[in-house]
Amino acid sequence: MEPMSAQDATFLHVENDVTPMHIGGVSIFAGPPPDFGELLEMVGAKLPRVPRYRQKVRFVPLGMSEPVWVDDPYFDLAYHLRHSAVPAPGNEAQLRTMAARVFSQHLDRARPLWEIWMVEGLEGERWALLSKVHHCMVDGVAATDLMSVMFSDDDGSSSPAAAWDPRPEPSDLELLVRGASHRAVHPVEQARTAVRTRPDLVRGTLSALRALTAAAPALRPSTSSLTGAIGPHRVWSWARIDLGEVRQVRASLGGTVNDVVLTIVASGFRDLLIERGEEVSRQRVVRTMVPVSVRLPGERGVYNNRVSAVFARLPVGIDDPAERLAQIQQQMDGIKSSRQAVAGDVLTQLSGFAPPLLLALGSRAVTRSARFNMDTATTNVPGPQQPVYALGRRLEASYPYVPIVGTIRIVVAIFSYDGTLYFGVTGDRDHAPDINALSQGIEAGLAGLLARATAKPA
């Protein structure tokens, strides 16, 4: 029985009928699909290395403490691995449509919170793995580590896995007693641990007010068509760009790789708003939350959430791509100096002091609040820069999926793999069916920056 952290529990508490809180993606592999039994055997051999995949969530009665992870005594791998297909020869648009339907469905809370779908029928003799894992289990960086475990070329056959021997599942009374005792001592333990292991957080607390003040302009009420009520169904689109070309733009026009990526995303939103017939004046901005990892170097391989956020304004009203990049670079430099991410991590650490029931209610209130709503969220996760294999088949492409939350109708996720940046754009099907304009604008945005970069005198 392992308690869930306050931040992990937040991702569970904000989930509701129209907001499934899983992350995931679609990974496309070259070559003929393997036999489904091979996939079952391979994943089964990996499970001892990721024990969370055989654990489920139990809620403590009366909200006495955070939920806990317990072994699932009825774990069945065949329940979590699904087999499906698109009508052959299936194209990428059909695969995206299928993925959007699967991503719209909630994970079963009575079982470990993950699924993997093997999809056959793709044109070009290809196949895909569609993955879903609840955000309370992992953040993007940890999910990258999980992918390296689940889909490395080592199938685990050299060391057969021991038989699954789950620990006895606790009763409600045991959970209640454990929750009451944990709540009584938890704040003291948390403060002691924070001081001992994260002195940077203690120092960061002193800068929290300054960082929140710096972020305040990005938190004003939103009146954009990008925000509002959302429904239960999703639409999903994707784009891809060459990481080498992004670095070429950075070397010529300045900024960081992330600055260039945000500029490209701003281009996509500009095209989307113009497509919708909205006014895009020079002062128009799209306010985005940018999650950032605050893991220490030794924390990789720990499957939980260590994420904070900064708040940026994408200058969609600026037509010139080089000028847009320069403004984003200046803005991000200011954000770094204000230490927004550290202050945000301080607040998420301190949230563990709140009673879990109040934390759950507060989390829902924050995500549904229109008063402090962002227009979108943009998350960028680095992946392996060398080829990855599953059952001897090379991973060709990997498009990420992240959920929309609260009143945000569109979010953008970026995953880098083997020299390419893969963009996954999630939208609310009822209010953002036109997100292909954004995806196409992302690819066109890089072309515009490349044109400026090559035209600039040496």
C-alpha positions as CSV (number, residue, x, y, z in Angstrom):
1,M,0.0,0.0,0.0
2,E,1.7,3.2,-1.2
3,P,0.2,6.7,-0.8
4,M,-0.3,8.9,-3.8
5,S,1.4,12.3,-3.8
6,A,-0.8,15.4,-3.5
7,Q,0.1,16.4,-7.1
8,D,-0.6,13.0,-8.5
9,A,-3.9,12.9,-6.7
10,T,-4.8,16.3,-8.3
11,F,-4.9,14.7,-11.7
12,L,-7.3,12.1,-10.4
13,H,-9.5,14.6,-8.7
14,V,-10.0,16.9,-11.6
15,E,-11.3,14.1,-13.8
16,N,-15.1,14.2,-14.5
17,D,-17.6,13.0,-17.0
18,V,-16.2,15.3,-19.8
19,T,-12.6,15.3,-18.8
20,P,-10.7,12.0,-18.9
21,M,-7.3,12.7,-17.5
22,H,-5.0,10.2,-19.4
23,I,-2.0,11.0,-21.5
24,G,-0.7,8.8,-24.3
25,G,0.0,8.7,-28.0
26,V,0.3,6.8,-31.2
27,S,3.5,5.1,-32.1
28,I,3.8,3.9,-35.7
29,F,6.2,1.0,-36.5
30,A,7.7,-0.1,-39.8
31,G,7.3,-3.7,-41.1
32,P,4.6,-6.3,-40.8
33,P,2.7,-6.4,-37.5
34,P,3.8,-9.1,-35.0
35,D,1.5,-11.8,-33.8
36,F,-0.6,-10.4,-31.0
37,G,0.6,-13.2,-28.7
38,E,4.1,-12.0,-29.2
39,L,3.1,-8.5,-28.0
40,L,1.4,-10.0,-24.9
41,E,4.5,-12.0,-24.1
42,M,6.8,-9.1,-24.5
43,V,4.8,-6.7,-22.4
44,G,4.3,-9.4,-19.7
45,A,8.1,-9.8,-19.5
46,K,8.5,-6.0,-19.0
47,L,5.9,-5.6,-16.2
48,P,8.2,-6.5,-13.3
49,R,10.2,-3.5,-14.2
50,V,7.2,-1.2,-14.0
51,P,5.3,-2.4,-10.9
52,R,2.8,0.5,-11.0
53,Y,1.3,-1.1,-14.1
54,R,-0.1,-3.9,-11.9
55,Q,-1.5,-1.6,-9.2
56,K,-4.9,0.1,-8.9
57,V,-6.2,3.1,-7.0
58,R,-8.1,2.8,-3.8
59,F,-9.7,5.8,-2.2
60,V,-9.5,6.3,1.5
61,P,-13.0,6.4,3.2
62,L,-14.2,9.9,4.2
63,G,-11.3,11.5,2.2
64,M,-9.1,11.0,5.3
65,S,-5.9,10.8,3.2
66,E,-4.7,10.8,-0.4
67,P,-5.7,7.8,-2.5
68,V,-3.3,4.8,-2.3
69,W,-1.8,2.4,-4.8
70,V,-2.5,-1.3,-4.0
71,D,-1.7,-4.5,-5.9
72,D,-4.5,-5.6,-8.1
73,P,-5.2,-9.3,-7.1
74,Y,-7.2,-9.8,-10.3
75,F,-4.7,-8.3,-12.7
76,D,-5.2,-9.6,-16.3
77,L,-2.8,-8.4,-19.0
78,A,-5.2,-9.4,-21.7
79,Y,-7.7,-6.8,-20.4
80,H,-5.1,-3.9,-20.8
81,L,-3.8,-5.0,-24.2
82,R,-6.3,-4.6,-27.0
83,H,-6.2,-5.7,-30.6
84,S,-7.8,-3.6,-33.4
85,A,-7.4,-2.5,-37.0
86,V,-8.3,0.2,-39.5
87,P,-9.8,-0.9,-42.9
88,A,-6.8,-1.8,-45.0
89,P,-5.0,0.0,-46.5
90,G,-5.7,2.5,-43.7
91,N,-4.3,6.0,-44.0
92,E,-3.1,8.3,-41.2
93,A,-6.4,10.3,-41.1
94,Q,-8.3,7.1,-40.4
95,L,-5.8,6.2,-37.6
96,R,-6.3,9.6,-36.0
97,T,-10.0,9.3,-36.1
98,M,-9.8,5.9,-34.4
99,A,-7.3,7.3,-31.8
100,A,-9.6,10.2,-31.0
101,R,-12.5,7.9,-30.2
102,V,-10.3,5.7,-28.0
103,F,-8.8,8.8,-26.2
104,S,-12.3,10.1,-25.5
105,Q,-13.1,7.0,-23.4
106,H,-12.3,6.9,-19.6
107,L,-9.9,4.4,-18.2
108,D,-11.5,1.8,-15.8
109,R,-10.8,3.0,-12.3
110,A,-11.4,-0.5,-10.9
111,R,-8.3,-1.7,-12.6
112,P,-4.7,-0.4,-13.2
113,L,-5.0,2.8,-15.2
114,W,-3.5,2.0,-18.5
115,E,-4.3,0.5,-22.0
116,I,-2.2,-0.4,-25.1
117,W,-4.0,-1.0,-28.4
118,M,-2.3,-2.8,-31.2
119,V,-3.6,-1.4,-34.5
120,E,-3.2,-3.2,-37.8
121,G,-4.1,-2.4,-41.4
122,L,-2.0,0.7,-42.0
123,E,-0.8,1.4,-45.6
124,G,2.8,0.9,-46.4
125,E,3.1,-2.3,-44.4
126,R,3.0,-0.5,-41.1
127,W,1.3,-1.0,-37.7
128,A,0.8,1.1,-34.6
129,L,0.6,1.0,-30.8
130,L,-1.9,3.4,-29.2
131,S,-1.2,3.9,-25.5
132,K,-3.2,5.4,-22.7
133,V,-2.0,5.9,-19.1
134,H,-3.6,8.1,-16.4
135,H,-1.8,11.3,-15.6
136,C,-1.9,10.4,-11.9
137,M,0.6,7.7,-12.7
138,V,3.2,9.6,-14.7
139,D,4.0,13.0,-16.1
140,G,5.5,13.4,-19.6
141,V,9.2,12.9,-18.5
142,A,8.4,9.8,-16.5
143,A,6.3,8.5,-19.4
144,T,9.3,8.8,-21.7
145,D,11.2,6.5,-19.2
146,L,8.4,4.0,-19.3
147,M,8.4,3.9,-23.1
148,S,12.1,3.1,-23.0
149,V,11.3,0.2,-20.7
150,M,8.3,-1.1,-22.5
151,F,9.5,-0.7,-26.1
152,S,13.3,-1.3,-26.0
153,D,14.8,-4.0,-28.2
154,D,15.3,-6.2,-25.2
155,D,12.2,-8.4,-25.0
156,G,13.1,-9.8,-21.6
157,S,13.2,-13.4,-22.8
158,S,16.6,-14.0,-21.4
159,S,15.2,-13.6,-17.8
160,P,11.6,-14.9,-17.6
161,A,9.4,-13.0,-15.2
162,A,8.4,-14.5,-11.9
163,A,4.8,-15.4,-11.3
164,W,2.7,-12.5,-10.2
165,D,2.2,-12.7,-6.4
166,P,0.1,-9.6,-5.4
167,R,0.1,-8.4,-1.8
168,P,-3.3,-8.7,0.0
169,E,-5.7,-5.9,-0.8
170,P,-6.4,-3.8,2.3
171,S,-10.0,-3.5,3.7
172,D,-11.8,-0.1,4.0
173,L,-11.1,-0.2,7.7
174,E,-7.4,-0.6,7.2
175,L,-7.4,2.3,4.7
176,L,-9.3,4.5,7.2
177,V,-6.9,3.7,10.1
178,R,-3.9,4.2,7.9
179,G,-5.2,7.4,6.5
180,A,-6.0,8.9,9.9
181,S,-2.5,8.1,11.2
182,H,-0.8,9.3,8.0
183,R,-2.7,12.6,8.1
184,A,-1.7,13.2,11.7
185,V,2.0,13.0,11.0
186,H,2.2,13.8,7.3
187,P,2.6,17.6,7.4
188,V,5.5,17.3,9.8
189,E,7.2,14.6,7.7
190,Q,6.7,16.6,4.6
191,A,8.3,19.7,6.0
192,R,11.2,17.7,7.3
193,T,11.8,16.0,4.0
194,A,11.5,19.2,2.0
195,V,14.1,20.9,4.2
196,R,16.4,17.9,4.1
197,T,16.2,16.9,0.4
198,R,15.1,20.1,-1.4
199,P,16.7,23.2,0.2
200,D,16.1,24.9,-3.2
201,L,12.4,24.7,-2.6
202,V,12.8,26.4,0.8
203,R,14.8,29.2,-0.9
204,G,12.3,29.2,-3.7
205,T,9.4,30.0,-1.4
206,L,10.9,33.4,-0.8
207,S,10.5,34.2,-4.5
208,A,7.0,32.8,-4.9
209,L,5.2,36.1,-4.7
210,R,7.6,37.7,-7.1
211,A,7.1,34.9,-9.6
212,L,3.3,35.0,-9.3
213,T,3.3,38.7,-9.8
214,A,5.3,38.2,-13.0
215,A,2.8,35.6,-14.2
216,A,-0.2,37.7,-13.4
217,P,-0.6,39.4,-16.9
218,A,-1.0,35.9,-18.4
219,L,-3.8,35.0,-15.9
220,R,-6.4,37.6,-16.8
221,P,-9.8,36.4,-17.9
222,S,-10.0,35.0,-21.4
223,T,-12.7,35.9,-24.0
224,S,-11.2,33.8,-26.8
225,S,-13.0,31.2,-28.9
226,L,-10.2,28.9,-27.7
227,T,-11.9,28.6,-24.3
228,G,-15.4,27.8,-23.0
229,A,-17.5,24.8,-22.2
230,I,-16.3,21.4,-23.5
231,G,-18.0,18.2,-24.3
232,P,-17.0,14.5,-23.7
233,H,-15.7,13.9,-27.3
234,R,-12.3,14.6,-28.7
235,V,-10.8,15.4,-32.1
236,W,-7.1,14.8,-32.6
237,S,-4.6,16.1,-35.2
238,W,-0.9,16.0,-35.7
239,A,2.1,17.6,-37.4
240,R,5.8,16.8,-37.7
241,I,8.9,19.0,-38.4
242,D,12.6,18.4,-38.7
243,L,14.6,19.1,-35.5
244,G,17.7,19.9,-37.6
245,E,15.7,22.7,-39.4
246,V,14.6,24.1,-36.0
247,R,18.2,24.2,-34.9
248,Q,19.1,25.9,-38.2
249,V,16.6,28.6,-37.4
250,R,17.9,29.0,-33.8
251,A,21.5,29.3,-35.1
252,S,20.5,32.0,-37.6
253,L,17.8,34.0,-35.8
254,G,18.7,33.4,-32.1
255,G,16.8,32.1,-29.1
256,T,16.6,28.5,-27.9
257,V,15.0,25.4,-29.5
258,N,12.0,25.9,-27.2
259,D,11.7,29.5,-28.3
260,V,11.6,28.4,-31.9
261,V,9.0,25.7,-31.1
262,L,6.8,28.2,-29.3
263,T,7.1,30.6,-32.3
264,I,5.9,27.8,-34.6
265,V,3.0,27.0,-32.3
266,A,2.1,30.7,-32.3
267,S,2.0,30.5,-36.1
268,G,-0.4,27.6,-36.0
269,F,-2.8,29.5,-33.6
270,R,-2.6,32.5,-35.8
271,D,-3.7,30.5,-38.9
272,L,-6.5,28.9,-36.9
273,L,-7.9,32.2,-35.6
274,I,-7.7,33.7,-39.2
275,E,-9.5,30.6,-40.5
276,R,-12.2,31.2,-37.9
277,G,-12.6,34.8,-39.2
278,E,-11.5,36.3,-35.9
279,E,-9.7,39.6,-35.7
280,V,-5.9,39.2,-35.2
281,S,-4.6,42.6,-34.4
282,R,-1.0,43.3,-33.6
283,Q,-1.6,43.2,-29.9
284,R,-3.5,39.8,-30.0
285,V,-1.9,37.1,-27.9
286,V,-2.7,33.5,-27.0
287,R,-2.0,32.8,-23.4
288,T,-0.4,29.4,-22.8
289,M,0.6,27.3,-19.8
290,V,3.9,25.6,-20.4
291,P,4.5,22.6,-18.1
292,V,8.2,22.2,-17.1
293,S,9.9,19.3,-15.3
294,V,11.4,20.2,-12.0
295,R,13.0,16.8,-11.4
296,L,16.5,16.5,-9.9
297,P,19.1,14.6,-11.9
298,G,18.7,11.5,-9.8
299,E,14.9,11.4,-10.1
300,R,14.6,9.9,-13.6
301,G,13.1,6.5,-13.4
302,V,10.7,7.5,-10.6
303,Y,7.2,7.1,-12.0
304,N,5.3,9.9,-10.5
305,N,4.6,13.6,-11.3
306,R,7.4,16.2,-10.8
307,V,6.1,19.0,-12.9
308,S,5.5,22.7,-12.5
309,A,4.5,25.4,-15.1
310,V,5.3,28.8,-16.5
311,F,2.8,31.1,-18.3
312,A,3.6,32.7,-21.6
313,R,1.9,34.9,-24.2
314,L,2.1,33.8,-27.8
315,P,2.2,36.9,-30.0
316,V,-0.2,35.7,-32.8
317,G,-0.8,39.2,-33.9
318,I,2.7,39.7,-35.2
319,D,2.9,38.7,-38.9
320,D,6.7,38.6,-39.3
321,P,8.0,35.2,-38.0
322,A,11.4,36.6,-37.1
323,E,9.9,39.4,-35.1
324,R,7.6,36.9,-33.4
325,L,10.6,34.7,-32.4
326,A,12.5,37.8,-31.0
327,Q,9.5,38.7,-28.8
328,I,9.1,35.2,-27.5
329,Q,12.8,34.9,-26.8
330,Q,12.7,38.2,-24.8
331,Q,9.6,37.0,-22.9
332,M,11.0,33.6,-22.0
333,D,14.2,35.1,-20.8
334,G,12.1,37.3,-18.4
335,I,10.2,34.2,-17.3
336,K,13.4,32.4,-16.5
337,S,14.7,35.3,-14.4
338,S,11.4,35.5,-12.5
339,R,11.7,31.9,-11.4
340,Q,8.1,31.1,-12.1
341,A,8.7,27.4,-12.4
342,V,10.4,27.1,-9.0
343,A,7.6,29.1,-7.3
344,G,5.0,26.9,-8.9
345,D,6.8,23.8,-7.6
346,V,6.8,25.3,-4.1
347,L,3.0,25.7,-4.3
348,T,2.5,22.1,-5.5
349,Q,4.7,20.8,-2.7
350,L,2.8,22.8,-0.1
351,S,-0.5,21.5,-1.4
352,G,0.2,18.3,0.4
353,F,-0.6,20.1,3.7
354,A,-4.2,20.5,2.7
355,P,-6.8,17.9,3.6
356,P,-7.3,15.7,0.5
357,L,-11.0,16.3,0.3
358,L,-10.4,20.1,0.2
359,L,-7.6,19.6,-2.3
360,A,-9.9,17.7,-4.6
361,L,-12.6,20.4,-4.4
362,G,-10.0,23.1,-5.0
363,S,-8.5,21.3,-7.9
364,R,-11.9,21.1,-9.7
365,A,-12.6,24.7,-8.9
366,V,-9.3,25.9,-10.4
367,T,-9.6,23.9,-13.6
368,R,-13.2,25.1,-14.2
369,S,-12.5,28.7,-13.3
370,A,-13.0,31.0,-16.3
371,R,-11.6,33.9,-14.3
372,F,-8.1,32.7,-14.3
373,N,-8.3,30.6,-17.5
374,M,-5.5,30.1,-20.0
375,D,-6.2,30.0,-23.7
376,T,-4.2,26.8,-24.2
377,A,-1.4,24.6,-22.9
378,T,1.8,23.7,-24.7
379,T,3.9,20.8,-23.4
380,N,7.3,19.7,-24.9
381,V,8.8,16.4,-23.8
382,P,12.3,15.2,-25.1
383,G,12.5,11.7,-26.2
384,P,15.3,9.3,-27.4
385,Q,17.3,10.7,-30.3
386,Q,18.2,7.2,-31.6
387,P,15.9,4.5,-33.1
388,V,13.6,2.6,-30.8
389,Y,12.4,-0.9,-31.5
390,A,9.5,-3.2,-30.5
391,L,9.8,-6.8,-31.3
392,G,12.5,-6.0,-33.8
393,R,10.3,-3.4,-35.6
394,R,11.6,0.1,-35.8
395,L,9.6,3.0,-34.4
396,E,9.0,5.4,-37.3
397,A,6.9,8.1,-35.6
398,S,5.5,8.9,-32.2
399,Y,2.7,11.5,-31.8
400,P,1.8,12.5,-28.2
401,Y,-1.7,13.0,-26.7
402,V,-2.5,15.2,-23.7
403,P,-6.0,15.9,-22.4
404,I,-7.9,19.2,-22.5
405,V,-9.0,20.4,-19.0
406,G,-11.5,22.8,-17.6
407,T,-12.4,25.4,-20.1
408,I,-9.4,25.0,-22.4
409,R,-10.6,23.6,-25.8
410,I,-7.3,23.0,-27.5
411,V,-3.9,21.8,-26.2
412,V,-0.6,21.1,-28.0
413,A,1.9,18.4,-27.1
414,I,5.3,18.0,-28.6
415,F,7.6,14.9,-28.5
416,S,11.1,14.7,-30.0
417,Y,12.3,11.5,-31.4
418,D,15.3,10.6,-33.6
419,G,15.7,14.0,-35.1
420,T,12.0,14.9,-35.6
421,L,9.5,16.9,-33.5
422,Y,6.1,15.3,-33.4
423,F,3.1,17.5,-32.5
424,G,-0.2,16.1,-31.2
425,V,-3.1,18.6,-31.1
426,T,-6.1,17.7,-28.9
427,G,-9.4,19.5,-29.4
428,D,-12.9,19.4,-28.1
429,R,-15.0,17.8,-30.9
430,D,-18.0,20.0,-30.3
431,H,-16.2,23.3,-30.3
432,A,-12.8,22.8,-32.1
433,P,-13.4,20.5,-35.0
434,D,-11.1,22.7,-37.2
435,I,-7.8,22.0,-35.4
436,N,-6.3,20.7,-38.7
437,A,-5.8,24.4,-39.5
438,L,-3.6,24.6,-36.5
439,S,-1.5,21.5,-37.4
440,Q,-1.0,22.7,-40.9
441,G,-0.1,26.2,-39.6
442,I,2.6,24.6,-37.4
443,E,4.3,23.0,-40.4
444,A,3.9,26.2,-42.4
445,G,5.3,28.2,-39.5
446,L,8.7,26.4,-39.7
447,A,8.8,27.0,-43.4
448,G,8.3,30.8,-42.8
449,L,11.1,30.9,-40.2
450,L,13.4,28.9,-42.5
451,A,12.8,31.4,-45.3
452,R,13.8,34.3,-43.0
453,A,16.8,32.3,-41.6
454,T,18.2,31.6,-45.1
455,A,17.6,35.1,-46.3
456,K,19.5,36.7,-43.3
457,P,23.0,37.8,-44.3
458,A,25.8,35.8,-42.8
